[in-house]
């Protein structure tokens, strides 16, 4: 499961996160700190969604919802 290439929502979230980071940078001039935190937040968000999706796929496969089709 890939979050980055899966939907328009991921593009919007990156855009909004970058815009918020730029606004904070304009106020504080802490470029590397703000962009580093934005990158870390995006990583945690994508990693969490990826793990949740894998767990859901595994759960559904055990129940027989996903698998081979005849």
DSSP file (Angstrom, degrees, kcal/mol; ACC not computed):
  #  RESIDUE AA STRUCTURE BP1 BP2  ACC     N-H-->O    O-->H-N    N-H-->O    O-->H-N    TCO  KAPPA ALPHA  PHI   PSI    X-CA   Y-CA   Z-CA
    1    1 A X              0   0    0      0, 0.0     2,-0.5     0, 0.0    53,-0.1   0.000 360.0 360.0 360.0 126.2    0.0    0.0    0.0
    2    2 A X        -     0   0    0      1,-0.2     4,-0.2     2,-0.0    44,-0.0  -0.951 360.0-174.2-115.5 122.2    1.4    3.3   -1.0
    3    3 A X  S >> S+     0   0    0     -2,-0.5     3,-1.0     2,-0.2     4,-0.6   0.886  82.6  57.6 -78.9 -40.5    0.1    6.5    0.5
    4    4 A X  T 34 S+     0   0    0      1,-0.3     3,-0.2     2,-0.1    -1,-0.2   0.850 117.9  30.0 -62.5 -36.5    2.1    8.9   -1.6
    5    5 A X  T 34 S+     0   0    0      1,-0.1    -1,-0.3     5,-0.1    -2,-0.2   0.271 102.6  82.3-106.7  11.2    0.8    7.6   -5.0
    6    6 A X  T <4 S-     0   0    0     -3,-1.0     2,-0.3    -4,-0.2    -2,-0.1   0.762  94.2  -0.3 -93.6 -24.1   -2.7    6.4   -3.9
    7    7 A X     X  -     0   0    0     -4,-0.6     4,-0.7    -3,-0.2     3,-0.4  -0.983  60.2-109.2-160.0 166.8   -4.9    9.5   -3.9
    8    8 A X  H  > S+     0   0    0     -2,-0.3     4,-2.2     1,-0.2     3,-0.3   0.780 110.0  71.2 -69.3 -27.7   -5.3   13.2   -4.4
    9    9 A X  H  > S+     0   0    0      1,-0.2     4,-2.5     2,-0.2    -1,-0.2   0.861  92.9  54.7 -59.0 -37.3   -5.7   13.6   -0.7
   10   10 A X  H  > S+     0   0    0     -3,-0.4     4,-2.0    -7,-0.2    -1,-0.2   0.877 107.6  49.9 -65.5 -36.1   -2.0   12.9   -0.2
   11   11 A X  H  X S+     0   0    0     -4,-0.7     4,-2.3    -3,-0.3    -2,-0.2   0.906 111.2  49.1 -67.4 -41.1   -1.1   15.7   -2.6
   12   12 A X  H  X S+     0   0    0     -4,-2.2     4,-2.9     2,-0.2     5,-0.2   0.910 110.0  51.3 -64.0 -41.8   -3.4   18.1   -0.7
   13   13 A X  H  X S+     0   0    0     -4,-2.5     4,-2.4     1,-0.2    -1,-0.2   0.895 110.9  47.7 -65.7 -38.6   -1.9   17.1    2.6
   14   14 A X  H  X S+     0   0    0     -4,-2.0     4,-2.5     2,-0.2     5,-0.2   0.917 112.9  49.5 -65.3 -42.4    1.7   17.7    1.4
   15   15 A X  H  X S+     0   0    0     -4,-2.3     4,-2.4     2,-0.2    -2,-0.2   0.936 113.6  44.9 -61.8 -47.7    0.6   21.0    0.0
   16   16 A X  H  X S+     0   0    0     -4,-2.9     4,-2.5     2,-0.2    -1,-0.2   0.891 113.4  50.4 -65.2 -40.3   -1.1   22.1    3.2
   17   17 A X  H  X S+     0   0    0     -4,-2.4     4,-2.2    -5,-0.2    -1,-0.2   0.911 112.7  46.4 -64.4 -42.5    1.8   20.9    5.4
   18   18 A X  H  X S+     0   0    0     -4,-2.5     4,-2.4     2,-0.2    -2,-0.2   0.898 111.9  51.0 -66.9 -40.4    4.3   22.8    3.2
   19   19 A X  H  X S+     0   0    0     -4,-2.4     4,-2.0    -5,-0.2    -2,-0.2   0.916 111.1  47.8 -63.3 -43.5    2.2   25.9    3.2
   20   20 A X  H  X S+     0   0    0     -4,-2.5     4,-2.0     1,-0.2    -1,-0.2   0.899 111.1  51.6 -63.9 -39.8    1.9   25.8    7.0
   21   21 A X  H  X S+     0   0    0     -4,-2.2     4,-2.5     1,-0.2    -2,-0.2   0.907 108.2  51.6 -63.6 -41.4    5.6   25.3    7.3
   22   22 A X  H  X S+     0   0    0     -4,-2.4     4,-2.3     1,-0.2    -1,-0.2   0.897 108.4  51.4 -62.2 -40.1    6.3   28.3    5.1
   23   23 A X  H  X S+     0   0    0     -4,-2.0     4,-1.1     2,-0.2    -1,-0.2   0.899 111.6  46.7 -64.8 -39.7    4.1   30.5    7.2
   24   24 A X  H  X S+     0   0    0     -4,-2.0     4,-2.5     1,-0.2     5,-0.3   0.898 110.6  53.0 -67.9 -39.5    5.9   29.4   10.4
   25   25 A X  H  X S+     0   0    0     -4,-2.5     4,-2.7     1,-0.2    -2,-0.2   0.893 104.8  55.6 -62.0 -39.9    9.3   30.0    8.7
   26   26 A X  H  < S+     0   0    0     -4,-2.3    -1,-0.2     1,-0.2    -2,-0.2   0.836 114.7  39.8 -62.0 -31.8    8.2   33.5    7.7
   27   27 A X  H  < S+     0   0    0     -4,-1.1    -2,-0.2    -3,-0.3    -1,-0.2   0.843 130.6  23.7 -85.1 -35.5    7.5   34.3   11.4
   28   28 A X  H  < S-     0   0    0     -4,-2.5    -3,-0.2    -5,-0.1    -2,-0.2   0.661  82.5-139.6-108.9 -19.3   10.4   32.5   13.1
   29   29 A X     <  +     0   0    0     -4,-2.7     2,-1.0    -5,-0.3     3,-0.2   0.702  59.7 133.3  61.1  22.3   13.2   32.3   10.4
   30   30 A X     >  +     0   0    0     -6,-0.3     4,-2.2     1,-0.2     5,-0.3  -0.651  23.9 163.9 -99.4  74.3   13.9   28.7   11.6
   31   31 A X  H  >  +     0   0    0     -2,-1.0     4,-2.6     1,-0.2     5,-0.3   0.947  68.8  39.7 -62.4 -56.6   14.1   27.1    8.2
   32   32 A X  H  > S+     0   0    0      1,-0.2     4,-2.1     2,-0.2    -1,-0.2   0.864 116.2  50.9 -68.3 -35.8   15.8   23.8    8.9
   33   33 A X  H  > S+     0   0    0      2,-0.2     4,-2.3     1,-0.2    -1,-0.2   0.945 114.2  43.1 -65.1 -47.5   14.0   23.2   12.2
   34   34 A X  H  X S+     0   0    0     -4,-2.2     4,-2.4     2,-0.2    -2,-0.2   0.928 116.9  45.3 -67.5 -46.0   10.5   23.8   10.7
   35   35 A X  H  X S+     0   0    0     -4,-2.6     4,-2.4    -5,-0.3    -1,-0.2   0.866 112.4  52.9 -67.4 -34.4   11.1   21.8    7.5
   36   36 A X  H  X S+     0   0    0     -4,-2.1     4,-2.4    -5,-0.3    -1,-0.2   0.916 111.1  46.0 -64.4 -43.2   12.7   19.0    9.5
   37   37 A X  H  X S+     0   0    0     -4,-2.3     4,-2.6     2,-0.2    -2,-0.2   0.884 112.0  51.4 -66.9 -37.8    9.7   18.8   11.8
   38   38 A X  H  X S+     0   0    0     -4,-2.4     4,-2.3     2,-0.2    -2,-0.2   0.914 111.4  47.6 -64.1 -41.9    7.3   18.9    8.8
   39   39 A X  H  X S+     0   0    0     -4,-2.4     4,-2.4     2,-0.2    -2,-0.2   0.912 112.6  48.9 -64.6 -42.5    9.2   16.1    7.2
   40   40 A X  H  X S+     0   0    0     -4,-2.4     4,-2.6     2,-0.2    -2,-0.2   0.912 111.3  49.9 -64.0 -41.9    9.2   14.0   10.4
   41   41 A X  H  X S+     0   0    0     -4,-2.6     4,-2.3     2,-0.2    -2,-0.2   0.913 111.6  48.4 -62.3 -43.1    5.4   14.6   10.8
   42   42 A X  H  X S+     0   0    0     -4,-2.3     4,-2.7     2,-0.2     5,-0.2   0.898 111.5  50.4 -64.7 -40.5    4.8   13.6    7.2
   43   43 A X  H  X S+     0   0    0     -4,-2.4     4,-3.0     2,-0.2     5,-0.3   0.938 111.5  47.2 -62.4 -47.0    6.9   10.4    7.6
   44   44 A X  H  X S+     0   0    0     -4,-2.6     4,-2.4     1,-0.2     5,-0.2   0.905 113.1  49.9 -61.6 -41.2    5.1    9.5   10.8
   45   45 A X  H  X S+     0   0    0     -4,-2.3     4,-2.1    -5,-0.2    -2,-0.2   0.945 115.5  41.3 -63.5 -48.9    1.7   10.1    9.1
   46   46 A X  H  X S+     0   0    0     -4,-2.7     4,-2.5     2,-0.2    -2,-0.2   0.905 115.1  50.8 -67.0 -41.5    2.6    8.0    6.1
   47   47 A X  H  X S+     0   0    0     -4,-3.0     4,-2.5    -5,-0.2     5,-0.2   0.912 111.4  48.5 -63.6 -42.4    4.2    5.2    8.1
   48   48 A X  H  X S+     0   0    0     -4,-2.4     4,-2.4    -5,-0.3    -1,-0.2   0.915 112.8  46.7 -64.2 -43.7    1.3    4.9   10.4
   49   49 A X  H  X S+     0   0    0     -4,-2.1     4,-2.3    -5,-0.2    -2,-0.2   0.890 112.4  51.6 -65.4 -38.7   -1.2    4.8    7.5
   50   50 A X  H  X S+     0   0    0     -4,-2.5     4,-2.3     2,-0.2    -2,-0.2   0.932 111.9  45.5 -63.4 -46.6    0.9    2.2    5.7
   51   51 A X  H  X S+     0   0    0     -4,-2.5     4,-2.3     1,-0.2    -2,-0.2   0.896 112.5  51.1 -65.1 -40.1    1.1    0.0    8.8
   52   52 A X  H  X S+     0   0    0     -4,-2.4     4,-2.3    -5,-0.2    -1,-0.2   0.906 110.7  49.3 -63.0 -41.8   -2.6    0.3    9.5
   53   53 A X  H  X S+     0   0    0     -4,-2.3     4,-2.5     2,-0.2    -2,-0.2   0.898 110.7  49.4 -64.7 -41.5   -3.4   -0.6    5.9
   54   54 A X  H  X S+     0   0    0     -4,-2.3     4,-2.4     2,-0.2    -2,-0.2   0.902 111.1  49.8 -64.3 -40.2   -1.1   -3.7    6.0
   55   55 A X  H  X S+     0   0    0     -4,-2.3     4,-2.4     2,-0.2    -2,-0.2   0.913 111.5  48.7 -64.7 -41.7   -2.7   -4.8    9.3
   56   56 A X  H  X S+     0   0    0     -4,-2.3     4,-2.6     2,-0.2     5,-0.2   0.905 110.7  50.7 -64.5 -41.7   -6.2   -4.4    7.8
   57   57 A X  H  X S+     0   0    0     -4,-2.5     4,-2.3     2,-0.2    -2,-0.2   0.921 111.7  47.6 -61.1 -43.8   -5.2   -6.3    4.6
   58   58 A X  H  X S+     0   0    0     -4,-2.4     4,-1.9     2,-0.2    -2,-0.2   0.906 112.2  50.0 -63.4 -41.9   -3.8   -9.2    6.8
   59   59 A X  H  X S+     0   0    0     -4,-2.4     4,-1.2     1,-0.2    -2,-0.2   0.916 112.8  46.0 -63.6 -44.3   -6.9   -9.2    8.9
   60   60 A X  H  X>S+     0   0    0     -4,-2.6     5,-2.4     1,-0.2     6,-0.7   0.853 109.6  54.8 -68.9 -34.0   -9.2   -9.3    5.9
   61   61 A X  H ><5S+     0   0    0     -4,-2.3     3,-0.7     1,-0.2    -1,-0.2   0.879 105.6  53.0 -66.7 -37.0   -7.1  -12.0    4.2
   62   62 A X  H 3<5S+     0   0    0     -4,-1.9    -1,-0.2     1,-0.2    -2,-0.2   0.833 109.2  49.4 -66.4 -31.3   -7.5  -14.2    7.3
   63   63 A X  H 3<5S-     0   0    0     -4,-1.2    -1,-0.2    -5,-0.1    -2,-0.2   0.545 119.6-110.3 -84.9  -7.7  -11.2  -13.9    7.2
   64   64 A X  T <<5S+     0   0    0     -3,-0.7    -3,-0.2    -4,-0.6    -2,-0.1   0.597  84.9 119.0  92.3  11.3  -11.3  -14.8    3.5
   65   65 A X  S   <S+     0   0    0     -5,-2.4     2,-0.4    -6,-0.1    -4,-0.2   0.768  75.2  41.7 -80.7 -25.0  -12.2  -11.4    2.1
   66   66 A X  S    S+     0   0    0     -6,-0.7     2,-0.3    -9,-0.1    -2,-0.2  -0.937  85.9  71.0-121.9 144.2   -9.1  -11.1    0.0
   67   67 A X  S    S-     0   0    0     -2,-0.4     2,-0.1    -3,-0.0    -6,-0.0  -0.998  76.2  -2.0 153.5-155.4   -7.4  -13.8   -2.0
   68   68 A X        -     0   0    0     -2,-0.3     2,-0.4     2,-0.0     0, 0.0  -0.394  52.7-149.3 -74.2 144.0   -7.7  -15.9   -5.0
   69   69 A X              0   0    0     -2,-0.1    -1,-0.0     1,-0.1    -3,-0.0  -0.901 360.0 360.0-111.7 144.1  -10.6  -15.7   -7.3
   70   70 A X              0   0    0     -2,-0.4    -1,-0.1     0, 0.0    -2,-0.0   0.468 360.0 360.0 -83.7 360.0  -11.9  -18.6   -9.3
